[in-house]
């Protein structure tokens, strides 16, 4: 997930114990990403939509 976000210009703003705050450098949008091994596909789509980057499943 993080590799995909970095590919579209996102970077880690700060890290917590369970979540990472990611910011899109292109438009300034921010979103929290859970720090789990597996993330549900619907949550991945929501995160990408909020950061305004393409859906990874299309």
C-alpha distance matrix in Angstrom:
0.0 3.8 5.5 5.2 6.3 8.7 10.0 11.3 13.0 11.1 12.0 12.3 15.5 16.2 15.1 16.8 17.4 15.1 13.0 11.6 13.1 11.3 13.7 13.9 16.6 18.0 19.0 18.7 16.8 15.1 13.0 12.2 9.0 10.2 10.0 10.3 9.7 9.2 8.4 10.9 10.5 12.8 11.0 7.9 10.8 12.5 10.1 9.9 13.7 14.5 13.0 14.8 12.4 12.7 11.6 9.4 11.9 15.0
3.8 0.0 3.8 5.4 5.0 6.1 8.6 10.1 10.8 8.6 8.7 9.0 12.5 13.4 12.7 15.0 16.1 14.5 12.1 9.9 11.1 9.0 11.5 12.0 14.2 16.2 17.5 16.9 15.5 13.7 12.2 11.6 8.8 10.5 9.9 11.3 11.3 11.9 11.3 14.2 14.0 15.9 13.6 10.7 13.4 14.5 11.3 11.2 14.9 15.0 12.7 15.0 12.8 14.0 13.8 12.0 15.1 17.7
5.5 3.8 0.0 3.8 5.5 5.1 6.2 9.0 10.1 9.3 9.9 11.3 14.9 16.2 15.9 18.5 19.6 18.2 15.9 13.5 14.5 11.9 13.5 13.1 14.7 16.3 18.3 18.3 17.4 16.3 15.3 15.1 12.6 14.2 13.4 14.3 13.5 14.0 13.8 16.4 15.6 17.9 16.1 12.7 15.0 16.7 13.8 12.7 16.4 17.0 14.4 15.9 13.0 13.7 13.9 11.5 14.7 17.0
5.2 5.4 3.8 0.0 3.8 5.5 5.2 6.8 9.2 8.8 10.8 12.7 16.0 17.7 17.6 20.1 21.3 19.4 16.8 14.5 14.9 11.9 13.1 11.9 14.0 14.7 16.5 17.0 15.8 15.3 14.2 14.8 12.4 14.6 14.7 15.4 14.8 14.3 13.2 15.1 13.5 15.5 14.2 10.5 12.0 14.1 11.5 9.7 13.3 14.5 12.0 12.9 9.7 9.9 10.2 8.0 11.4 13.4
6.3 5.0 5.5 3.8 0.0 3.8 5.4 5.4 6.7 5.3 7.6 9.6 12.6 14.7 15.1 17.8 19.6 17.9 14.8 12.1 11.7 8.4 9.3 8.3 10.6 11.8 13.3 13.4 12.2 11.6 11.0 12.0 10.4 13.2 13.8 15.4 15.6 15.3 13.7 15.7 14.5 15.7 13.6 10.3 11.8 12.8 9.6 8.1 11.6 11.9 9.0 10.6 8.1 9.8 10.7 9.8 13.5 15.3
8.7 6.1 5.1 5.5 3.8 0.0 3.8 5.3 5.1 4.7 6.1 8.9 12.1 14.4 15.3 18.4 20.4 19.3 16.3 13.2 12.8 9.4 9.8 8.7 9.7 11.4 13.7 13.8 13.6 13.2 13.3 14.2 12.8 15.6 15.4 17.3 17.4 17.8 16.7 19.0 18.0 19.4 17.3 14.1 15.6 16.5 13.2 11.7 15.0 15.0 11.6 13.1 10.7 12.5 14.0 12.8 16.5 18.0
10.0 8.6 6.2 5.2 5.4 3.8 0.0 3.8 5.7 7.3 9.5 12.6 15.6 18.2 19.0 22.1 23.9 22.6 19.7 16.7 16.3 12.7 12.5 10.5 11.2 11.7 14.4 15.4 15.4 15.7 15.9 17.2 15.6 18.4 18.3 19.7 19.3 19.2 18.2 20.0 18.3 19.9 18.5 14.9 15.7 17.3 14.5 12.1 15.2 16.0 12.7 13.1 9.9 10.9 12.7 11.3 15.0 16.0
11.3 10.1 9.0 6.8 5.4 5.3 3.8 0.0 3.8 5.9 9.3 12.6 15.0 17.9 19.2 22.2 24.4 22.9 19.6 16.6 15.4 11.7 10.6 7.8 8.8 8.5 10.9 12.4 12.3 13.3 13.9 16.0 15.2 18.4 19.1 20.7 20.9 20.4 18.6 20.0 18.1 19.0 17.5 14.2 14.3 15.4 12.7 10.0 12.5 13.1 9.7 9.6 6.8 8.5 11.2 11.0 14.7 15.2
13.0 10.8 10.1 9.2 6.7 5.1 5.7 3.8 0.0 3.8 6.6 10.4 12.3 15.6 17.5 20.7 23.3 22.4 19.0 15.6 13.9 10.2 8.5 5.8 5.6 6.4 9.4 10.2 11.0 11.9 13.4 15.5 15.2 18.6 19.2 21.4 21.9 22.0 20.3 22.1 20.6 21.3 19.3 16.3 16.7 17.1 14.0 11.9 14.3 13.9 10.1 10.8 9.1 11.8 14.4 14.5 18.2 18.9
11.1 8.6 9.3 8.8 5.3 4.7 7.3 5.9 3.8 0.0 3.8 7.0 9.1 12.2 13.9 17.0 19.7 18.7 15.2 11.8 10.2 6.4 5.3 4.1 5.7 7.9 9.6 9.1 9.2 9.0 10.1 11.8 11.7 15.1 15.8 18.3 19.3 19.5 17.7 19.8 18.9 19.4 16.9 14.2 15.2 15.1 11.6 10.5 13.1 12.1 8.5 10.5 9.4 12.4 14.4 14.4 18.1 19.4
12.0 8.7 9.9 10.8 7.6 6.1 9.5 9.3 6.6 3.8 0.0 3.8 6.2 9.2 11.1 14.6 17.3 17.0 13.8 10.0 8.6 5.6 5.5 6.5 7.1 10.4 11.9 10.4 10.8 9.7 10.7 11.6 11.6 14.6 14.6 17.6 18.8 19.7 18.4 20.9 20.7 21.3 18.4 16.1 17.7 17.4 13.6 13.3 16.1 14.5 11.3 13.9 13.0 16.0 17.6 17.3 20.9 22.6
12.3 9.0 11.3 12.7 9.6 8.9 12.6 12.6 10.4 7.0 3.8 0.0 3.8 5.6 7.3 10.9 13.7 13.7 10.7 6.9 6.0 4.6 6.4 9.0 10.1 13.6 14.4 12.1 12.0 9.6 10.0 9.7 9.9 12.4 12.1 15.5 17.2 18.6 17.4 20.3 20.7 21.3 18.0 16.3 18.5 17.7 13.9 14.6 17.3 15.4 12.8 16.0 15.5 18.4 19.5 19.0 22.5 24.6
15.5 12.5 14.9 16.0 12.6 12.1 15.6 15.0 12.3 9.1 6.2 3.8 0.0 3.8 7.1 10.3 13.8 14.3 11.2 7.7 5.4 5.4 6.1 9.4 10.2 13.8 13.9 10.9 11.1 8.5 9.7 9.7 11.1 13.7 14.0 17.7 19.9 21.2 19.7 22.3 22.9 23.0 19.5 18.3 20.2 18.7 15.1 16.1 18.2 15.6 13.3 16.7 17.1 20.4 21.6 21.7 25.1 27.0
16.2 13.4 16.2 17.7 14.7 14.4 18.2 17.9 15.6 12.2 9.2 5.6 3.8 0.0 3.8 6.8 10.4 11.5 9.0 6.1 5.3 7.3 9.3 12.9 14.0 17.5 17.5 14.3 14.0 10.8 10.9 9.6 10.8 12.4 12.2 16.0 18.6 20.3 19.1 22.1 23.2 23.4 19.7 19.0 21.4 19.8 16.3 18.0 20.2 17.6 15.8 19.5 19.8 22.9 23.5 23.4 26.5 28.9
15.1 12.7 15.9 17.6 15.1 15.3 19.0 19.2 17.5 13.9 11.1 7.3 7.1 3.8 0.0 3.8 6.8 8.1 6.4 4.4 6.1 8.7 11.7 15.2 16.8 20.2 20.2 17.2 16.3 12.8 11.8 9.3 9.5 10.0 9.2 13.0 15.7 17.7 17.0 20.1 21.8 22.3 18.6 18.1 20.9 19.6 16.2 18.4 20.9 18.5 17.2 20.9 20.9 23.6 23.7 23.2 26.0 28.7
16.8 15.0 18.5 20.1 17.8 18.4 22.1 22.2 20.7 17.0 14.6 10.9 10.3 6.8 3.8 0.0 3.8 5.6 5.2 5.8 7.9 11.3 14.4 18.0 19.9 23.2 22.8 19.7 18.3 14.5 12.9 9.7 10.1 9.5 8.9 12.3 15.5 17.5 16.8 19.8 22.1 22.3 18.5 18.8 21.7 20.1 17.2 19.9 22.1 19.7 19.0 22.8 23.1 25.6 25.3 24.8 27.3 30.3
17.4 16.1 19.6 21.3 19.6 20.4 23.9 24.4 23.3 19.7 17.3 13.7 13.8 10.4 6.8 3.8 0.0 3.8 6.1 8.1 11.0 14.2 17.6 21.0 23.1 26.3 26.0 23.1 21.4 17.7 15.5 12.0 11.4 9.5 8.1 10.8 13.9 16.2 16.2 19.3 22.0 22.5 18.9 19.5 22.7 21.4 18.7 21.6 24.0 21.9 21.5 25.2 25.2 27.4 26.6 25.8 27.9 31.2
15.1 14.5 18.2 19.4 17.9 19.3 22.6 22.9 22.4 18.7 17.0 13.7 14.3 11.5 8.1 5.6 3.8 0.0 3.8 7.1 10.3 13.2 16.8 19.9 22.6 25.4 24.9 22.3 20.1 16.4 13.6 9.8 8.7 6.1 5.4 7.8 11.4 13.1 12.7 15.6 18.4 18.9 15.4 16.2 19.5 18.1 15.9 19.0 21.2 19.5 19.4 23.0 23.0 24.9 23.7 23.0 24.8 28.1
13.0 12.1 15.9 16.8 14.8 16.3 19.7 19.6 19.0 15.2 13.8 10.7 11.2 9.0 6.4 5.2 6.1 3.8 0.0 3.8 6.7 9.5 13.1 16.2 18.9 21.6 21.1 18.5 16.3 12.6 9.9 6.2 5.5 4.3 5.2 8.5 12.0 13.1 11.9 14.7 16.9 17.1 13.4 13.8 16.9 15.3 12.7 15.7 17.9 16.0 15.7 19.4 19.5 21.6 20.8 20.4 22.6 25.6
11.6 9.9 13.5 14.5 12.1 13.2 16.7 16.6 15.6 11.8 10.0 6.9 7.7 6.1 4.4 5.8 8.1 7.1 3.8 0.0 3.8 6.2 9.8 13.0 15.5 18.4 18.2 15.6 13.9 10.3 8.3 5.5 5.1 6.3 6.6 10.3 13.1 14.4 13.1 16.0 17.6 17.9 14.2 13.7 16.6 15.3 12.0 14.3 16.8 14.8 13.7 17.4 17.4 19.8 19.6 19.2 21.9 24.7
13.1 11.1 14.5 14.9 11.7 12.8 16.3 15.4 13.9 10.2 8.6 6.0 5.4 5.3 6.1 7.9 11.0 10.3 6.7 3.8 0.0 3.8 6.8 10.3 12.7 15.6 15.0 12.1 10.5 6.9 5.8 4.4 6.3 8.8 10.2 13.7 16.4 17.2 15.3 17.7 18.6 18.4 14.8 14.2 16.3 14.5 11.1 13.2 15.3 12.6 11.4 15.2 15.7 18.7 19.0 19.3 22.2 24.5
11.3 9.0 11.9 11.9 8.4 9.4 12.7 11.7 10.2 6.4 5.6 4.6 5.4 7.3 8.7 11.3 14.2 13.2 9.5 6.2 3.8 0.0 3.8 6.8 9.5 12.2 12.1 9.8 8.4 5.6 5.5 6.1 7.0 10.4 11.6 14.7 16.8 17.3 15.3 17.6 17.8 17.8 14.4 13.0 14.8 13.5 9.8 10.9 13.2 11.0 8.8 12.3 12.5 15.6 16.4 16.7 19.9 21.9
13.7 11.5 13.5 13.1 9.3 9.8 12.5 10.6 8.5 5.3 5.5 6.4 6.1 9.3 11.7 14.4 17.6 16.8 13.1 9.8 6.8 3.8 0.0 3.8 6.1 8.9 8.6 6.1 5.7 4.3 6.5 8.8 10.4 14.0 15.4 18.4 20.4 20.6 18.3 20.2 19.9 19.6 16.6 14.9 15.9 14.5 11.0 11.2 12.9 10.4 7.6 10.7 11.4 15.0 16.6 17.4 20.9 22.3
13.9 12.0 13.1 11.9 8.3 8.7 10.5 7.8 5.8 4.1 6.5 9.0 9.4 12.9 15.2 18.0 21.0 19.9 16.2 13.0 10.3 6.8 3.8 0.0 3.8 5.5 5.8 5.2 5.3 6.4 8.7 11.5 12.6 16.3 17.8 20.4 21.9 21.7 19.4 20.9 19.9 19.6 17.1 15.0 15.2 14.4 11.2 10.1 11.6 9.9 6.3 8.3 8.7 12.4 14.7 15.7 19.3 20.2
16.6 14.2 14.7 14.0 10.6 9.7 11.2 8.8 5.6 5.7 7.1 10.1 10.2 14.0 16.8 19.9 23.1 22.6 18.9 15.5 12.7 9.5 6.1 3.8 0.0 3.8 5.7 5.5 7.8 9.3 12.1 14.8 15.9 19.5 20.6 23.4 24.8 24.9 22.8 24.5 23.4 23.3 20.9 18.6 18.8 18.1 15.0 13.7 15.0 13.4 9.8 11.1 11.3 14.8 17.6 18.5 22.2 22.7
18.0 16.2 16.3 14.7 11.8 11.4 11.7 8.5 6.4 7.9 10.4 13.6 13.8 17.5 20.2 23.2 26.3 25.4 21.6 18.4 15.6 12.2 8.9 5.5 3.8 0.0 3.8 6.1 8.3 11.0 13.7 16.9 18.0 21.7 23.1 25.6 26.8 26.4 24.1 25.3 23.7 23.4 21.5 19.1 18.5 18.0 15.4 13.4 14.1 13.0 9.6 9.5 9.9 13.2 16.5 17.9 21.4 21.3
19.0 17.5 18.3 16.5 13.3 13.7 14.4 10.9 9.4 9.6 11.9 14.4 13.9 17.5 20.2 22.8 26.0 24.9 21.1 18.2 15.0 12.1 8.6 5.8 5.7 3.8 0.0 3.8 5.6 9.1 12.2 15.7 17.4 21.2 23.2 25.7 27.3 26.7 24.0 24.9 23.4 22.5 20.5 18.7 17.8 16.6 14.4 12.8 12.6 10.9 8.2 8.2 10.0 13.6 16.6 18.6 21.8 21.8
18.7 16.9 18.3 17.0 13.4 13.8 15.4 12.4 10.2 9.1 10.4 12.1 10.9 14.3 17.2 19.7 23.1 22.3 18.5 15.6 12.1 9.8 6.1 5.2 5.5 6.1 3.8 0.0 3.8 6.5 10.1 13.4 15.6 19.3 21.2 24.1 26.1 25.9 23.2 24.4 23.5 22.5 20.0 18.6 18.3 16.6 14.0 13.4 13.5 10.9 8.4 10.0 11.9 15.8 18.2 20.0 23.3 23.8
16.8 15.5 17.4 15.8 12.2 13.6 15.4 12.3 11.0 9.2 10.8 12.0 11.1 14.0 16.3 18.3 21.4 20.1 16.3 13.9 10.5 8.4 5.7 5.3 7.8 8.3 5.6 3.8 0.0 3.8 6.9 10.6 12.9 16.6 19.0 21.6 23.8 23.2 20.2 21.2 20.3 19.0 16.5 15.4 15.1 13.0 10.5 10.4 10.3 7.3 5.4 7.7 10.2 13.9 15.8 17.8 20.8 21.6
15.1 13.7 16.3 15.3 11.6 13.2 15.7 13.3 11.9 9.0 9.7 9.6 8.5 10.8 12.8 14.5 17.7 16.4 12.6 10.3 6.9 5.6 4.3 6.4 9.3 11.0 9.1 6.5 3.8 0.0 3.8 7.1 9.8 13.3 15.7 18.6 21.0 20.7 17.9 19.2 19.0 17.9 14.9 14.1 14.6 12.3 9.4 10.5 11.1 7.8 6.5 9.9 11.8 15.3 16.5 18.0 20.9 22.3
13.0 12.2 15.3 14.2 11.0 13.3 15.9 13.9 13.4 10.1 10.7 10.0 9.7 10.9 11.8 12.9 15.5 13.6 9.9 8.3 5.8 5.5 6.5 8.7 12.1 13.7 12.2 10.1 6.9 3.8 0.0 3.8 6.5 9.9 12.7 15.3 17.9 17.4 14.4 15.7 15.9 14.8 11.4 11.2 12.2 9.7 6.7 8.9 10.0 7.0 6.7 10.5 11.9 14.8 15.1 16.4 19.0 20.9
12.2 11.6 15.1 14.8 12.0 14.2 17.2 16.0 15.5 11.8 11.6 9.7 9.7 9.6 9.3 9.7 12.0 9.8 6.2 5.5 4.4 6.1 8.8 11.5 14.8 16.9 15.7 13.4 10.6 7.1 3.8 0.0 3.8 6.6 9.4 12.2 15.2 15.0 12.4 14.3 15.3 14.6 10.8 11.0 13.1 10.8 7.9 10.9 12.5 10.0 10.0 13.8 14.6 17.1 16.8 17.4 19.8 22.2
9.0 8.8 12.6 12.4 10.4 12.8 15.6 15.2 15.2 11.7 11.6 9.9 11.1 10.8 9.5 10.1 11.4 8.7 5.5 5.1 6.3 7.0 10.4 12.6 15.9 18.0 17.4 15.6 12.9 9.8 6.5 3.8 0.0 3.8 6.4 8.8 11.5 11.4 9.1 11.4 12.7 12.8 9.1 8.8 11.6 10.4 7.4 10.3 12.7 11.3 11.0 14.4 14.3 16.2 15.4 15.2 17.5 20.4
10.2 10.5 14.2 14.6 13.2 15.6 18.4 18.4 18.6 15.1 14.6 12.4 13.7 12.4 10.0 9.5 9.5 6.1 4.3 6.3 8.8 10.4 14.0 16.3 19.5 21.7 21.2 19.3 16.6 13.3 9.9 6.6 3.8 0.0 3.8 5.7 9.0 9.3 7.6 10.4 12.7 13.1 9.6 10.1 13.4 12.4 10.2 13.3 15.7 14.5 14.6 17.9 17.7 19.1 17.7 17.1 18.9 22.1
10.0 9.9 13.4 14.7 13.8 15.4 18.3 19.1 19.2 15.8 14.6 12.1 14.0 12.2 9.2 8.9 8.1 5.4 5.2 6.6 10.2 11.6 15.4 17.8 20.6 23.1 23.2 21.2 19.0 15.7 12.7 9.4 6.4 3.8 0.0 3.8 6.9 8.7 8.6 12.1 14.5 15.8 12.6 12.4 16.0 15.6 13.2 15.7 18.6 17.6 17.1 20.4 19.6 20.9 19.6 18.4 20.2 23.6
10.3 11.3 14.3 15.4 15.4 17.3 19.7 20.7 21.4 18.3 17.6 15.5 17.7 16.0 13.0 12.3 10.8 7.8 8.5 10.3 13.7 14.7 18.4 20.4 23.4 25.6 25.7 24.1 21.6 18.6 15.3 12.2 8.8 5.7 3.8 0.0 3.8 5.5 6.5 10.0 12.9 14.6 12.0 12.0 15.8 16.0 14.2 16.6 19.5 19.1 19.0 21.9 20.8 21.5 19.6 18.0 19.2 22.9
9.7 11.3 13.5 14.8 15.6 17.4 19.3 20.9 21.9 19.3 18.8 17.2 19.9 18.6 15.7 15.5 13.9 11.4 12.0 13.1 16.4 16.8 20.4 21.9 24.8 26.8 27.3 26.1 23.8 21.0 17.9 15.2 11.5 9.0 6.9 3.8 0.0 3.8 6.8 10.2 12.7 15.3 13.4 12.7 16.5 17.5 15.9 17.6 20.8 21.0 20.6 23.1 21.5 21.6 19.5 17.3 18.2 22.0
9.2 11.9 14.0 14.3 15.3 17.8 19.2 20.4 22.0 19.5 19.7 18.6 21.2 20.3 17.7 17.5 16.2 13.1 13.1 14.4 17.2 17.3 20.6 21.7 24.9 26.4 26.7 25.9 23.2 20.7 17.4 15.0 11.4 9.3 8.7 5.5 3.8 0.0 3.8 6.6 9.1 11.9 10.6 10.2 13.7 15.0 14.1 15.8 18.6 19.3 19.4 21.6 19.9 19.7 17.1 15.0 15.4 19.2
8.4 11.3 13.8 13.2 13.7 16.7 18.2 18.6 20.3 17.7 18.4 17.4 19.7 19.1 17.0 16.8 16.2 12.7 11.9 13.1 15.3 15.3 18.3 19.4 22.8 24.1 24.0 23.2 20.2 17.9 14.4 12.4 9.1 7.6 8.6 6.5 6.8 3.8 0.0 3.8 6.4 8.5 6.8 6.8 10.3 11.3 10.6 12.6 15.2 15.8 16.3 18.4 17.2 17.1 14.4 13.0 13.5 17.2
10.9 14.2 16.4 15.1 15.7 19.0 20.0 20.0 22.1 19.8 20.9 20.3 22.3 22.1 20.1 19.8 19.3 15.6 14.7 16.0 17.7 17.6 20.2 20.9 24.5 25.3 24.9 24.4 21.2 19.2 15.7 14.3 11.4 10.4 12.1 10.0 10.2 6.6 3.8 0.0 3.8 5.5 5.4 6.4 8.9 10.1 10.8 12.6 14.4 15.7 16.9 18.4 17.4 16.7 13.6 12.7 12.2 15.8
10.5 14.0 15.6 13.5 14.5 18.0 18.3 18.1 20.6 18.9 20.7 20.7 22.9 23.2 21.8 22.1 22.0 18.4 16.9 17.6 18.6 17.8 19.9 19.9 23.4 23.7 23.4 23.5 20.3 19.0 15.9 15.3 12.7 12.7 14.5 12.9 12.7 9.1 6.4 3.8 0.0 3.8 5.4 5.0 6.3 8.7 9.9 10.6 12.3 14.3 15.4 16.3 15.0 13.7 10.3 9.5 8.6 12.0
12.8 15.9 17.9 15.5 15.7 19.4 19.9 19.0 21.3 19.4 21.3 21.3 23.0 23.4 22.3 22.3 22.5 18.9 17.1 17.9 18.4 17.8 19.6 19.6 23.3 23.4 22.5 22.5 19.0 17.9 14.8 14.6 12.8 13.1 15.8 14.6 15.3 11.9 8.5 5.5 3.8 0.0 3.8 5.4 5.1 6.3 8.7 10.0 10.5 12.4 14.4 15.1 14.7 13.7 10.5 11.0 10.3 12.9
11.0 13.6 16.1 14.2 13.6 17.3 18.5 17.5 19.3 16.9 18.4 18.0 19.5 19.7 18.6 18.5 18.9 15.4 13.4 14.2 14.8 14.4 16.6 17.1 20.9 21.5 20.5 20.0 16.5 14.9 11.4 10.8 9.1 9.6 12.6 12.0 13.4 10.6 6.8 5.4 5.4 3.8 0.0 3.8 5.4 5.0 6.1 8.6 9.7 10.6 12.3 14.0 13.8 13.8 11.2 11.7 12.1 14.9
7.9 10.7 12.7 10.5 10.3 14.1 14.9 14.2 16.3 14.2 16.1 16.3 18.3 19.0 18.1 18.8 19.5 16.2 13.8 13.7 14.2 13.0 14.9 15.0 18.6 19.1 18.7 18.6 15.4 14.1 11.2 11.0 8.8 10.1 12.4 12.0 12.7 10.2 6.8 6.4 5.0 5.4 3.8 0.0 3.8 5.5 5.2 6.2 8.6 10.0 10.7 12.1 11.0 10.8 8.3 8.2 9.4 12.4
10.8 13.4 15.0 12.0 11.8 15.6 15.7 14.3 16.7 15.2 17.7 18.5 20.2 21.4 20.9 21.7 22.7 19.5 16.9 16.6 16.3 14.8 15.9 15.2 18.8 18.5 17.8 18.3 15.1 14.6 12.2 13.1 11.6 13.4 16.0 15.8 16.5 13.7 10.3 8.9 6.3 5.1 5.4 3.8 0.0 3.8 5.5 5.2 6.0 8.6 9.9 10.2 9.5 8.8 6.0 7.5 8.2 10.3
12.5 14.5 16.7 14.1 12.8 16.5 17.3 15.4 17.1 15.1 17.4 17.7 18.7 19.8 19.6 20.1 21.4 18.1 15.3 15.3 14.5 13.5 14.5 14.4 18.1 18.0 16.6 16.6 13.0 12.3 9.7 10.8 10.4 12.4 15.6 16.0 17.5 15.0 11.3 10.1 8.7 6.3 5.0 5.5 3.8 0.0 3.8 5.5 5.0 6.1 8.6 9.6 10.3 10.8 9.0 11.0 12.0 13.7
10.1 11.3 13.8 11.5 9.6 13.2 14.5 12.7 14.0 11.6 13.6 13.9 15.1 16.3 16.2 17.2 18.7 15.9 12.7 12.0 11.1 9.8 11.0 11.2 15.0 15.4 14.4 14.0 10.5 9.4 6.7 7.9 7.4 10.2 13.2 14.2 15.9 14.1 10.6 10.8 9.9 8.7 6.1 5.2 5.5 3.8 0.0 3.8 5.5 5.2 6.2 8.5 8.8 10.3 9.3 10.7 12.8 14.8
9.9 11.2 12.7 9.7 8.1 11.7 12.1 10.0 11.9 10.5 13.3 14.6 16.1 18.0 18.4 19.9 21.6 19.0 15.7 14.3 13.2 10.9 11.2 10.1 13.7 13.4 12.8 13.4 10.4 10.5 8.9 10.9 10.3 13.3 15.7 16.6 17.6 15.8 12.6 12.6 10.6 10.0 8.6 6.2 5.2 5.5 3.8 0.0 3.8 5.5 5.1 5.9 5.3 6.5 6.2 8.1 10.6 12.0
13.7 14.9 16.4 13.3 11.6 15.0 15.2 12.5 14.3 13.1 16.1 17.3 18.2 20.2 20.9 22.1 24.0 21.2 17.9 16.8 15.3 13.2 12.9 11.6 15.0 14.1 12.6 13.5 10.3 11.1 10.0 12.5 12.7 15.7 18.6 19.5 20.8 18.6 15.2 14.4 12.3 10.5 9.7 8.6 6.0 5.0 5.5 3.8 0.0 3.8 5.5 4.9 6.3 7.4 7.2 10.4 12.1 12.7
14.5 15.0 17.0 14.5 11.9 15.0 16.0 13.1 13.9 12.1 14.5 15.4 15.6 17.6 18.5 19.7 21.9 19.5 16.0 14.8 12.6 11.0 10.4 9.9 13.4 13.0 10.9 10.9 7.3 7.8 7.0 10.0 11.3 14.5 17.6 19.1 21.0 19.3 15.8 15.7 14.3 12.4 10.6 10.0 8.6 6.1 5.2 5.5 3.8 0.0 3.8 5.4 7.9 10.3 10.7 13.4 15.5 16.4
13.0 12.7 14.4 12.0 9.0 11.6 12.7 9.7 10.1 8.5 11.3 12.8 13.3 15.8 17.2 19.0 21.5 19.4 15.7 13.7 11.4 8.8 7.6 6.3 9.8 9.6 8.2 8.4 5.4 6.5 6.7 10.0 11.0 14.6 17.1 19.0 20.6 19.4 16.3 16.9 15.4 14.4 12.3 10.7 9.9 8.6 6.2 5.1 5.5 3.8 0.0 3.8 5.7 9.0 10.4 12.6 15.4 16.3
14.8 15.0 15.9 12.9 10.6 13.1 13.1 9.6 10.8 10.5 13.9 16.0 16.7 19.5 20.9 22.8 25.2 23.0 19.4 17.4 15.2 12.3 10.7 8.3 11.1 9.5 8.2 10.0 7.7 9.9 10.5 13.8 14.4 17.9 20.4 21.9 23.1 21.6 18.4 18.4 16.3 15.1 14.0 12.1 10.2 9.6 8.5 5.9 4.9 5.4 3.8 0.0 3.8 6.8 9.0 11.8 14.5 14.5
12.4 12.8 13.0 9.7 8.1 10.7 9.9 6.8 9.1 9.4 13.0 15.5 17.1 19.8 20.9 23.1 25.2 23.0 19.5 17.4 15.7 12.5 11.4 8.7 11.3 9.9 10.0 11.9 10.2 11.8 11.9 14.6 14.3 17.7 19.6 20.8 21.5 19.9 17.2 17.4 15.0 14.7 13.8 11.0 9.5 10.3 8.8 5.3 6.3 7.9 5.7 3.8 0.0 3.8 6.7 8.8 11.9 11.9
12.7 14.0 13.7 9.9 9.8 12.5 10.9 8.5 11.8 12.4 16.0 18.4 20.4 22.9 23.6 25.6 27.4 24.9 21.6 19.8 18.7 15.6 15.0 12.4 14.8 13.2 13.6 15.8 13.9 15.3 14.8 17.1 16.2 19.1 20.9 21.5 21.6 19.7 17.1 16.7 13.7 13.7 13.8 10.8 8.8 10.8 10.3 6.5 7.4 10.3 9.0 6.8 3.8 0.0 3.8 6.2 8.8 8.2
11.6 13.8 13.9 10.2 10.7 14.0 12.7 11.2 14.4 14.4 17.6 19.5 21.6 23.5 23.7 25.3 26.6 23.7 20.8 19.6 19.0 16.4 16.6 14.7 17.6 16.5 16.6 18.2 15.8 16.5 15.1 16.8 15.4 17.7 19.6 19.6 19.5 17.1 14.4 13.6 10.3 10.5 11.2 8.3 6.0 9.0 9.3 6.2 7.2 10.7 10.4 9.0 6.7 3.8 0.0 3.8 5.5 5.9
9.4 12.0 11.5 8.0 9.8 12.8 11.3 11.0 14.5 14.4 17.3 19.0 21.7 23.4 23.2 24.8 25.8 23.0 20.4 19.2 19.3 16.7 17.4 15.7 18.5 17.9 18.6 20.0 17.8 18.0 16.4 17.4 15.2 17.1 18.4 18.0 17.3 15.0 13.0 12.7 9.5 11.0 11.7 8.2 7.5 11.0 10.7 8.1 10.4 13.4 12.6 11.8 8.8 6.2 3.8 0.0 3.8 5.8
11.9 15.1 14.7 11.4 13.5 16.5 15.0 14.7 18.2 18.1 20.9 22.5 25.1 26.5 26.0 27.3 27.9 24.8 22.6 21.9 22.2 19.9 20.9 19.3 22.2 21.4 21.8 23.3 20.8 20.9 19.0 19.8 17.5 18.9 20.2 19.2 18.2 15.4 13.5 12.2 8.6 10.3 12.1 9.4 8.2 12.0 12.8 10.6 12.1 15.5 15.4 14.5 11.9 8.8 5.5 3.8 0.0 3.8
15.0 17.7 17.0 13.4 15.3 18.0 16.0 15.2 18.9 19.4 22.6 24.6 27.0 28.9 28.7 30.3 31.2 28.1 25.6 24.7 24.5 21.9 22.3 20.2 22.7 21.3 21.8 23.8 21.6 22.3 20.9 22.2 20.4 22.1 23.6 22.9 22.0 19.2 17.2 15.8 12.0 12.9 14.9 12.4 10.3 13.7 14.8 12.0 12.7 16.4 16.3 14.5 11.9 8.2 5.9 5.8 3.8 0.0
